[in-house]
Amino acid sequence: MRAFTGLILALMIGSVAALAEPPQFQVTDIGSLLGLSTFATALNDEGQLVGYSLTGSAPTHSEPPAHAFVFAAGVMTDLFPGDGGSVSQATAINEAGEVVGFRRELMGPSQPFRYSEAEGVIFLNPFDVEPSFAATGAAWGINESGDVVGGAATQGFQQHAFLLSATVTDLTPGLQPPYFASSASAINDGGQIVGTLTKPGAFPLLDTTDSFFLDGSSLTPLDDLLQGRYPNASFEPKALNAAGDVAGYAYSSTQSPHAFLYANGSFQDLGTLGGDNSWGFGIDSAGSVVGASTATTDPAWRAFLWVDGMMHDLNDLVPTDLGIVLTQGVAIKDRGQIAALGYSASDPQTWRSYLLTPKSAADEITELIELIQDMGLPHGIENSLLAKLRNALAALEAGDVAEACDLLGAFIHEVEAQSGKKIPADDAEAAIDAATSIRGQLGCV
């Protein structure tokens, strides 16, 4: 396995048993506009998702038409209804439901846009380029103040990163060789911005990018910091949280891509799920990261959640009977909800987008109670186990986590004692796994 030389993935945080495990998730398939593939790109704390949904097949030598959408309260809204064979994508959404993205005719220049329910779609021309068809670009981020960032053509028809607030700011004025273009990827509520600077690749390679972090007027070249530890590596920033932490991935011509976190002025390799590759795509305010990784025995992408220094396969955190495969976590918000991509095992050719909502420990205890009730156990055993679970639920609702942990531990011991006797071994294993997962979520020692 190729890896970044000298990498040490160890956390000195005390007892692992004291670390809370990630929750299990409820899963909502958000559907599509016309029954074709759908790709979520962003999420807000209201559970609203944005992205794009295919509206047809690809013409010869072209890309398939697709329309930007907003998914809210169980309904998917097409932002460009009746727009024929155009391509549009929604790329970001803030808590007020304001959306940004881009739209273009097939093979034509793209136009940045901003959308709100009150105003509809408004096309942006940040640098007031004339003629208007030359105002190509895309909007990639929006914060709670409604400030928009992206990349668009200047009057010299060179793409520059922009900030659009009350006025327009060129974020890379006087761009000098080797760079010939720039774009801003994300902005947080403090006005911090991440983005990329594009330069020609050495023949026959394509153009390559370097990354930057902009705080006020101070621009930090992130690739320079990264290469201090990982020579020749390049960083691709994908998401920025309120603390100024950046999630993305790093790679080079000799090193496989790895998900990386930039925080407190330094980089951390987040590792993989056992395979060679990983990519970071989303981050919340606590520094939890979602993305995609290859696994030890599977070259296909698997969606991951990185939290408390550990990478978890999101497929292990959703019900197994759904028959879905999660391939990529694209966004995570502070309430714990995750936007993910994947497919149904019965239709692996159609991409689907899912909203993952964390189950609380109380939700999981309630489900465990139902599991015990469905086992058909002898009344004495059933009543004893249910009493422990109901008391644990009451303790949790009263805020007594320690008591809930003790009662769940007693539940596990009783099930273990009856496994293969009064409780079938398979049922006992399922109950023990569920209770152990709840204890892990609560951080029981």
N, C-alpha and C positions, 0 to 999 in steps of 0.2 A: 504493500500500500504506500503510495506517495504521500508525504505529509510535510508540513512546514518544519524545517530542521530546528532541533532544540526545543520544541514545544513541550511544555509540562502542563498537563491538565490535572491539577490537584487543588483541592480546596481545604484549607485548615479552618473549619468552622465548628469543630466539636463533633459530638455524636451525630452520626447520620440518622439515627432513629428519631432524633429531635427535629429533623427537618420535615416540614409539611410536604406531603405528596400533592401533585396536581389533582384537581377534581376530575370526576367523570363528566362527560358532556352530553346534553341533549342536542340532537341534530335536526336542523330544518333545511330541506332542499328548497332553494328559493325559486326553482323553476326556470323558465326561459320565455322569450318573446314569441318564438315560433316553433318551439320544440327542438331547436338545434342547440349547439354547444353554447354555454354561458360562462363568462369569466369575471368573477368578482375581483375588484382591485383595491377597495378601501372600505372602511367601516367607521361609524361613529358610536358614541356611548348610548345612543338611543336605539341601537340595533338596526340602523339604516345602512344598507349596503349599496355601493355603486360599482359599475363596471361596464361590460359590453356583452351583448348577446348576438350571435350570428343570425342574419336574416336571409341567407342564401348561400349557394356554393360559389367557389372562386371561378371567375372568368379566366380564360387562357392568359397566362403570364401575369396574373394579378392576384390580389388578396381577396378573400371572401368579404362581402358586405356585412356590416355589423352596426348595431345601434347602441348608443350609450343608454344606460337605464339607472333608475333609482328604485330600490326595493325597500318598502316601508309598510309596516302593519299588514304584512302578508300579501302585498300587492306590488307587482313590478310595473313601473311606468316607463314607457319608451319616451326618451327626450327628443327624438326626431321622428315622430310618426309620419308616414307618407313620404319619407325622404329617399325613396327609391334605393338605388344601389350604392349609396354613400357608405363611408366608414366613419364611425364616431366612437369615442371612448370617454367614459367618465373616469377620472384618475384620482380624485380626492373629494372628501366631504367633511364639513365641520359640524359642530354640535347644533348649529342653527339650521342644518339641512341645506346649506349652500354648497354647490357642486362645481367643480372645474374639470376641464378635459380638453379634447380637441375633436375636430370634425374635418373630413376632406372627401372630395370626390375620389373615386378609384384612380390611383396613380397620380393624383393631383396634389397641390400644396395643402398643408393642414392649417386650420384656423383655430386658435385658442378660444375657448368659450367659458362663460360663467353662467350658472343656472340657479334660480331660486323659484320656489313655488309661486311667489308673488309676482316676479318679473319675467318668468320664463327664461329662455335662452338669450344671452347677450354675447355677441362675438366681440373679441378683444383684438385690438391693434395697438399693443403697448407703445411702440415707437413711432406711431402715426405714419406708417410707410405708405407711400403712393407709388404706383397704383395699388389699390387695396388687395388685389389678387396676389401681390408679392409679399403680403404680410403673413408669411408662413410661420408656424410655430406651434407650441403646445403649452398648456398650463398643467403643472404637475402637483401643486400644493396650495392649500388654503388654511389659514389659521382662524381662531375664534373671532378676531377683529375683522375678518373678511379680506385680509391681505393675501394677494395671489402671487405665486412665483412660477417661473417656467423658463422657456427659452423662445425667442422670437427674432425675426429679421429686423435689423436696424436699417436706417436709410442707406447704408452701404451694402445692404443685402447680406450682411454677415450675421449669423445667429449669435445673440448674446443672452446671457441669463438676465432676467428682469424681476423686479419687485413692483407690483402694482398695488398701491394703497390710495391715499389721497392724490398722490402724484406718481409718476413713473420713474424708477431708478434703474439705470444700467448698472448691474452688479459687477461687471468686468470691463469698465471703460479702458480704452487704450490696450486692448488685448494684443499681446505681442507673440511673434513666432517663438517656439514651434506651434503655439496654439492658434487655431483659426476659428473656433466656435466654443460656446459655453452654454450651459443650461443649469437652472436651479431645480433640485429634485423635491425639496420639502422645506417647510417653514414652521416653527413652533410659535407659541404665544409670546415668547420673549423676543421674537424677531430674529432668532438665530436661523441660519439657512445652510443647507448643504447642497452641493451640486457637483458638476463635472466640467472639465476643460478638455476639449478635443484636439488631438494632434495627429498628423499623418503617421501611419504605421510604416515600418521598413518593408519595402517590397519583398514578397508579394502579400504581406499582411494588410488587413483592413485598418481603417483609422482606429486609434486607441484613445483612452481617456485617462486623465488624472482627476482626483477628487479634491474638493475644498470644503472648508468649514468657515462660514462667515459670521462673525459676532460683531455687530456694529460696523466699524470700518476696518476691523482686524480680520484679515483673511489668512487662514492656516491651511497650507497644502498638506492634506492628510496623507497622500502617498509618500511624502518625504518622511513623515513620522513612522509610517508603516515599514518603510524600507530600512529604517535604522535597526529593525529586528529581523525583518524578512527581506533580504536583498532581492531586488528586481520584481517584487510583488506589486500589484496594482490593486487599489480598493475601489469598489463600486458601492456608493452609498445608496440605500433604498428607503430608509425611514429615520425619523428624528423625533425624540420625545421632548417633554417639557423641560427636562433637566439638561438637555443638550447632548444626550447620548445618541449615538448613531448606530443603526444596524445595517449590515450589508454583507458583502463577501469579497474576499481577496483571492487573487490568482496570478499566475505568471506562465510563461511558455514552458516551464519545467515543473510547475507546482499545480496540483489539482485545486479547484476552487474550494474554499472553506468559508463557512459563515463566520463573521467577525463582529465584535462589539467594540466601538470606540467610546470610552467613558473616562472622565477625569484625566484627559490628556494622554491616554495610552490605549493600546489595542489588546484585545483578548480573542484568541482563536476558540470558537465554541465547539470544535470537534465535529464528529459525524455520528450517525447511528451505526457505525461499524464499517461503512463503505469508504470509498476514496473521497467523495464529494459532498459538499453541503453549501447551501445558499441562505443568507438571512434576508427576510423581506419586510418584517414588521416588528415594532417594539412598543411597549406600553410605558407608563411613567415610572414603574418600578424596575424597569430594565429587563423584563421578560421578553424573549424574542421568539418569533415564529418564522418558519421557512420550510426548506425542503432538504432532504439528504438521501443518499444512497445507503443501503444496509449491507451487512456482511455478505449475505447470500442472494441479494436481490439488486440488480443494476437499476431497477426502476426507482423513480423518486418516491419518497415517503414524507408526508408532512410531519414536522416536528414542533414541539414546544420546549424551549430552553428556559428553565426557571431554577433559581437557587443553585446555579452552577451545574445543573444536570440537563441533558438532552433526552426528551421523551418522545416516543413515536405516538403521534396523535391517534393513530389507528388503534392503539391499546387503551385509549381513553374514551372511546365511543362504543355503543352497543354493538356486539358482534353480529347480531341477527339482522342488521340493516342491509347487509350485502353490498357495502360500498368500500371503496379504496380511496383514502385521502392522500393526495400526492404533494400538496403544497399549502402551507399556511401563508396567507398573504397580508393579514393585518390582525392586530390584537389591541383591544381597548381596556381601559382601567376597570371596567366592571367584569372583566374576564372573558368577554365574548371574543370569538375568533372567526374571521372569514377564511374559508379554506376552499381549495379546488380539489376535484377528484372525479370519480366516475362510478357508475353502478357496475357490479360484476357481471350483470346481465347485458350491459350495453357499454363495453369499454371504449367504443369509438366516439361517444358523445361526452364532452366535458360538462361537468355540473359544478355549481357553486353552492356551498353550504354555510349556514350560520350555526356556529357551535356555541351553546349557552351552558355555562358551568352549572352542574347540579350542586346544591349546598349539601353539607353533611347531613342536615335534617332531611333533605329529599332522599338521600341515599339510605338513611336509617328507615324511612318510611317504605322504601322499596324492599329493603331486607325483611321488614315485618311481613310484607305481602308474600315474599319468597317463602318464609317459614310457614305461613298459613297455607300455602299451596302444596306443601310437601306431604300432607296427610300423616303427620307424626302422631305417636301416642299422645293422648291429651296431657298427661303429666309433663312429658318432655316439652311439648309445644307451649304449654302455659308458662313453664319456667323460662324458656328462651324468650318468649314474647314479653314477659314481665321485665327482663333485663333490657330489652330493646326499647320498650316504652318508657322505662325509667331513664334510660340514656337520652332518649329524645326530649323528655321533660327537663333533664339536667342541662342539655344543650340550649333549650329555649330559655332557660333561666340564667344562662351565661356561665354555668359551672362546667367548663370544659374538662377539668381534671376528673370530676365525677363521671362524666360521660365516657372518658377514656377508660376508667376503672371498670365500668359496667360492660363496655364493649370487650375488654380483656376477659372478664368473667364469662361472657357469652362465648368467646372463642374457646376457652378452656373446657366449658361444658360440651360444646360441639365436638371438640377433639376427643373427649372421653367417651362419647357415644358413637363416634365414627365407626362404621362397619358393624355396629351393634343395633341400637335403636334407630340410628340415622344411617341410611345408605351412604357409602363412602363418597360417591359422586356428589350427592346433595350436601354432605358435610364439607367437602372441598369448596363448593360454590359459596356456601355460607361463610366459611372461614375467609376466603379470598375477599368477599364483599366487606366483612367487618374489618379486616386488615387494611383494606383500602381506605375505609372511613377513618380509622385511627391514623393512618398516614396523612390524610388530608387535614386532620385536626392537630397534627404535630405531636401526637402522644409519644411519650418516652417509653 
